[in-house]
Amino acid sequence: MRIGVVPKLGSPQALTLARRVMEYAEARGIETYLDSRAKEHLTWHRLFTVGRDTLDFIVVIGGDGTVLRTLHMLRDSVIPLITIRYGRRGFLCDVAPFEYKTAIDRLISRDYELVDYIRLKASIGSARLPYVLNEYAVTTSGDARGKVARLRVLKDEEPIYFLVGDGVIVAPPAGSTAYSLASGGPVVDPRLDVILITPLAPITFCSRAVVLPSTTTVRIVVSGDSPDLIVLADGIIAAEVGPGEVIEITKAPIPARFARFYLRDYYVRLFERCM
């Protein structure tokens, strides 16, 4: 078995844990590689490049941002992620730092569940944006921050509503607990096969969250009287759009695949402060 380890580079604790994970995995007979970007922080005898080299699993040590950036770098590669949380936000990460030995032992004994989460893909004309697991957010920025976005939102060719506000979020189910939830969207079970649309601070009364089949093509048309907007892909600026431009969003052909050890803890972690 060959695994790669991707630590959060800005976290000394995550880097220290990465060494422990690699040393334990090697002791258990697993061929272990370190993310080449971390070679300035850690010394290891094997390196790999995310998105170029093929491995059996990738262990991500950090928070949700580290997981999402790793998925962006993987692009069309489907390599299962093992996620160890070591960050401020680690909802996507199901393994606690002190459980890394247990996770490696269970990996060797095949005591885990492979779970695929749908992602979304987007295009603006001929330009492709990165796949997302959390969301695409079309919103105002910079000089336009004091202005409102004006958008037509369509399901395939059928209009849903004309939206005036800060913008709109389009998310797969796994992203329903991220920016969409903070903006008033519903919690959607990550195993469902749907696309979620959540308006951002709408001033149009009829603009509400909508859940659509994953076979839908969501079209967002920037109105001629709207300011220039940006498109965020999992929180990273991916494109700028102006009046008259169209963003098309569909289900991505490649899922995000995770090796889950504590899958049944999803709602416990989500609502733990309500119990």
Disulfide bonds with the S-S distance in Angstrom:
none
